[in-house]
């Protein structure tokens, strides 16, 4: 009953339609990143097993270069317009992948896909931060990531079903999903900034350097490290299924279903946890689970143990995401919210460039289990970084943050 009420809140709560539009867009990304990059390109276009990691790395690199400028644009205009721009740019990226099926051309298509995504996430999180107080932002991120997760999972499942026999159908489904996201973004995301005199707001806002802090820089390193550790495991998934578990790509997708289900159930409670106990606790627990899952997967060839390990690993990722995103939402003032959230999401894009490149290189040089071990080592370093961040800046709860920012300064 509680889960159903949470789903209803995600579907109907403000900002209206935002989670559903993200769900639709993620269907397309699940198809491309999981099935097209990892299976279609190596098997149908003759690329190496590690080439999918390079494509994902280029996608992440394009996001890294584009997301801070895209976030700055969302500070200057109605935020929902920036969101719609991202959906519009995704359509030609998917269409070109379907029409021009040539290995090296996909490098350019991956970059265009990264640029389109760069407009979506800064606007999405800035909308959430604008409309919700700090004590509810972890929950908001959890709701948005439920849409992200189940959309990506559905796209990955569709990809696994069609990629071997009718791969071209996947491009049609992807374009249709993005067009649905575009309609939802245009019609159901509130245009809440349209009544503001943004020109006056921009004239009065302080220079960017005055809102930067050592805590924000520290958090930036933490976001980057957390993303590198998890994304380095992605290129190892398909070779792990082929060479260690000895199963087909469709069977491998079934192995990953428990992880998706467990993560979907955990996302909203993870957001609540970060709102109640502070941001650093879920991040640290998440890193411990990632280490345990990656090392277990590296050490086993049993399909049931591997499914359990990936579920543990993914739950670790789910625990840390709301806390990391809400941390940046808390630190970013409204006047530079899109810019700074864009910067944080750009760091995730950089992590998606560095991590898969590392994972793909390790898979090509060694094997999939070694890539899992490498990801565990990176996650261990991130756990230590999280402890240092908590020790320096404490574990301030969002409700305490509201009190600190609303009470007058004494002295």
KOLSEDREN-938212 format. One line per 10 residues: number of its first residue (from 0); their letters; for each residue x, y, z of C-alpha. Coordinates in steps of 0.25 Angstrom, whole numbers, plus 2048, in hexadecimal, padded with zeros to 3 digits. Example, Ala and Ser with C-alpha at 12.3 -4.5 7.8 and 13.67 -1.06 7.14 Angstrom:
2
0 = AS = 831/7EE/81F  837/7FC/81D .
This chain:
411
0 = XXXXXXXXXX = 800/800/800  80B/80A/804  812/806/7F7  806/809/7EF  804/817/7F6  812/81A/7F2  810/817/7E4  804/81F/7E4  80B/82B/7EA  816/829/7DF .
10 = XXXXXXXXXX = 80C/829/7D4  803/835/7D9  80C/83D/7E2  812/84A/7DF  81A/84D/7D6  80F/846/7CE  814/83D/7C3  823/83F/7C5  825/831/7CA  81D/82B/7BF .
20 = XXXXXXXXXX = 824/833/7B4  831/82E/7BA  82C/820/7BA  829/821/7AB  837/827/7A8  83E/81C/7B0  837/811/7A7  83F/816/79C  84C/817/7A4  84A/809/7A9 .
30 = XXXXXXXXXX = 849/804/79B  855/80C/796  85F/80A/7A1  85B/7FC/7A5  857/7F5/798  85D/7FE/78C  86A/802/792  86D/7F4/799  867/7EA/790  863/7F0/782 .
40 = XXXXXXXXXX = 870/7F7/77F  87A/7EC/783  872/7E1/77D  86B/7E7/771  875/7F2/76D  882/7EA/770  887/7F2/77B  890/7ED/787  889/7E9/794  88F/7F5/79B .
50 = XXXXXXXXXX = 88A/7FF/790  87D/800/797  884/806/7A3  88B/810/79A  87E/814/795  878/816/7A3  885/81D/7A6  883/827/79B  874/829/79F  879/82C/7AD .
60 = XXXXXXXXXX = 883/836/7A8  879/83D/79F  870/83F/7AC  87C/844/7B4  87F/84F/7AA  871/853/7A8  869/852/7B5  86F/85E/7BC  86C/867/7B1  85E/860/7AF .
70 = XXXXXXXXXX = 85C/863/7BE  85F/871/7BD  855/872/7B1  84B/86D/7BA  84E/878/7C4  84B/882/7B9  83E/87D/7B4  832/875/7B8  838/868/7BD  82D/85F/7B6 .
80 = XXXXXXXXXX = 832/865/7A8  840/860/7AB  83A/852/7AE  833/852/7A1  83F/856/799  846/849/79E  83B/841/79A  83B/847/78C  84A/845/78A  848/836/78E .
90 = XXXXXXXXXX = 83F/833/782  84A/836/777  854/82E/77F  84B/822/77F  847/823/770  855/824/76B  859/818/773  84E/810/76C  851/816/75E  861/816/75E .
100 = XXXXXXXXXX = 865/809/764  874/80A/763  87D/808/76E  885/814/76F  879/81D/76C  874/819/779  87E/821/780  878/82E/77B  86A/828/77E  86E/825/78D .
110 = XXXXXXXXXX = 873/833/78E  866/839/789  85E/831/793  867/836/79E  864/844/79A  855/842/79A  856/83B/7A8  85E/847/7AD  852/850/7AC  848/846/7B3 .
120 = XXXXXXXXXX = 84E/843/7C1  853/851/7C5  845/856/7C2  83E/84A/7C9  845/84C/7D6  845/85B/7D6  835/85A/7D4  835/850/7E0  83E/859/7E9  835/866/7E5 .
130 = XXXXXXXXXX = 828/85F/7E9  82C/857/7F5  833/85B/803  840/854/807  839/84A/810  831/844/804  83C/845/7F9  841/837/7FC  833/831/7FA  832/839/7ED .
140 = XXXXXXXXXX = 83F/834/7E8  83A/826/7EC  82D/828/7E4  834/82D/7D8  83E/822/7D8  833/818/7D9  82E/81D/7CB  83D/81D/7C6  83F/80E/7CB  832/808/7C6 .
150 = XXXXXXXXXX = 833/80F/7B9  841/80B/7B7  83E/7FD/7BB  832/7FC/7B2  83B/801/7A7  846/7F7/7AA  83C/7EC/7AA  836/7F0/79D  844/7F0/797  847/7E2/79C .
160 = XXXXXXXXXX = 83B/7DD/795  83D/7E4/788  84B/7E7/786  84F/7D9/780  844/7D7/776  83D/7E5/773  847/7EF/778  841/7FA/76F  834/7FA/777  83C/7FF/783 .
170 = XXXXXXXXXX = 83F/80C/77C  830/80E/779  82C/80B/787  837/814/78D  832/820/784  824/81D/788  828/81E/797  82F/82B/795  824/831/78E  81A/82D/799 .
180 = XXXXXXXXXX = 824/833/7A3  824/840/79B  815/841/79B  814/83E/7AA  820/848/7AD  818/853/7A5  80A/851/7AA  80C/84B/7B9  819/852/7BE  815/85F/7C5 .
190 = XXXXXXXXXX = 81A/86C/7BF  81B/872/7CD  826/87C/7CA  81E/883/7BF  819/88E/7C9  826/891/7CE  82E/89E/7C9  83A/896/7C6  842/8A2/7C1  841/8A9/7CF .
200 = XXXXXXXXXX = 845/89C/7D6  851/89A/7CD  855/8A9/7CF  855/8A7/7DF  85B/899/7E0  86A/899/7E5  876/895/7DD  877/886/7DB  885/885/7E3  87E/88B/7EF .
210 = XXXXXXXXXX = 875/87E/7F1  880/874/7EF  885/86D/7FB  88F/863/7FF  884/85A/803  87E/85B/7F5  88C/857/7EF  88D/84B/7F9  87F/847/7F5  883/848/7E6 .
220 = XXXXXXXXXX = 88F/83E/7E8  885/834/7F0  87B/835/7E4  886/832/7DA  88C/826/7E2  87E/820/7E5  87B/820/7D6  888/81B/7D1  887/80F/7DA  879/80A/7D6 .
230 = XXXXXXXXXX = 87A/80D/7C7  888/806/7C6  880/7F9/7C8  876/7FB/7BC  880/7F6/7B0  882/7EA/7B8  874/7E5/7B9  872/7DF/7AB  880/7D8/7AB  87D/7D3/7B9 .
240 = XXXXXXXXXX = 870/7CD/7B4  877/7C7/7A7  884/7C2/7AD  881/7BF/7BC  872/7BC/7BD  872/7B6/7AF  864/7BC/7AC  85E/7C3/7A1  85B/7D2/7A1  84C/7D0/7A3 .
250 = XXXXXXXXXX = 84F/7C7/7AF  859/7D1/7B5  84E/7DB/7B5  845/7D2/7BD  850/7D1/7C7  850/7E0/7C8  841/7E1/7CB  842/7DE/7DA  84C/7EA/7DB  843/7F3/7D4 .
260 = XXXXXXXXXX = 837/7EF/7DC  83F/7F0/7E9  844/7FE/7E5  836/803/7E1  831/7FF/7EF  83C/805/7F6  83D/813/7EF  832/81A/7F7  836/815/804  845/819/801 .
270 = XXXXXXXXXX = 840/827/7FE  838/827/80C  845/822/813  84E/82D/80E  843/837/812  842/831/820  851/82D/824  859/837/81B  85F/835/80D  86C/82E/810 .
280 = XXXXXXXXXX = 867/821/817  860/81C/80B  86C/81F/802  875/817/80B  86C/80B/80C  86A/80B/7FD  879/80A/7FB  87A/7FE/804  86F/7F7/7FD  876/7FA/7F0 .
290 = XXXXXXXXXX = 883/7F4/7F4  87C/7E8/7FA  874/7E5/7ED  87F/7E8/7E3  889/7DF/7EB  87E/7D4/7EC  87B/7D4/7DD  88A/7D4/7DA  88C/7C7/7E2  880/7BF/7DD .
300 = XXXXXXXXXX = 87B/7B8/7D1  86E/7B4/7D7  862/7BB/7D0  85A/7BC/7DD  865/7C2/7E5  869/7CB/7DA  85A/7D0/7D9  85B/7D2/7E8  868/7DA/7E7  863/7E3/7DD .
310 = XXXXXXXXXX = 857/7E6/7E5  85F/7EA/7F1  868/7F2/7E8  85D/7F9/7E2  856/7FC/7EF  863/803/7F3  862/80C/7E7  854/80F/7EA  857/813/7F9  861/81D/7F5 .
320 = XXXXXXXXXX = 85A/824/7E9  84F/82C/7F1  859/830/7FB  864/835/7F1  85A/83D/7E9  852/843/7F5  860/847/7FB  862/850/7EF  854/855/7EE  856/859/7FD .
330 = XXXXXXXXXX = 863/861/7FA  85F/868/7ED  858/875/7EF  84B/878/7E6  853/882/7DD  85D/878/7D9  855/86B/7DC  855/866/7CD  864/86A/7CB  869/863/7D8 .
340 = XXXXXXXXXX = 860/857/7D6  864/856/7C8  872/856/7CD  86F/84A/7D6  868/843/7CB  874/846/7C2  87D/83F/7CC  874/833/7CB  876/834/7BC  885/835/7BE .
350 = XXXXXXXXXX = 884/828/7C6  87C/822/7BB  888/825/7B2  893/821/7BB  88C/814/7C2  888/80D/7B5  895/810/7AE  89C/80A/7BA  893/7FE/7BA  894/7FC/7AB .
360 = XXXXXXXXXX = 8A3/7FC/7AC  8A4/7F2/7B7  89A/7E9/7B0  8A2/7EA/7A3  8B0/7E8/7AA  8AB/7DE/7B5  89D/7D9/7B7  88F/7DC/7BD  892/7D8/7CB  89E/7E1/7CC .
370 = XXXXXXXXXX = 896/7EC/7C8  88C/7E9/7D3  898/7E9/7DD  89D/7F6/7D7  88F/7FD/7DA  890/7F7/7E8  89D/7FE/7EA  898/80B/7E5  88B/80A/7EE  895/808/7FA .
380 = XXXXXXXXXX = 89C/815/7F7  88E/81C/7F6  88A/816/804  896/81C/80A  893/829/803  885/829/809  88A/827/817  894/833/815  888/83C/810  87F/838/81C .
390 = XXXXXXXXXX = 88A/83B/826  88E/848/820  87F/84D/81D  877/845/827  86A/83E/824  861/849/825  852/845/822  84A/84D/818  840/852/823  84C/857/82B .
400 = XXXXXXXXXX = 851/85E/81D  843/865/81D  844/86A/82B  852/86F/828  84E/877/81C  841/87D/821  846/881/82F  84D/88F/830  85C/88F/831  860/893/83F .
410 = X = 86B/89D/842 .
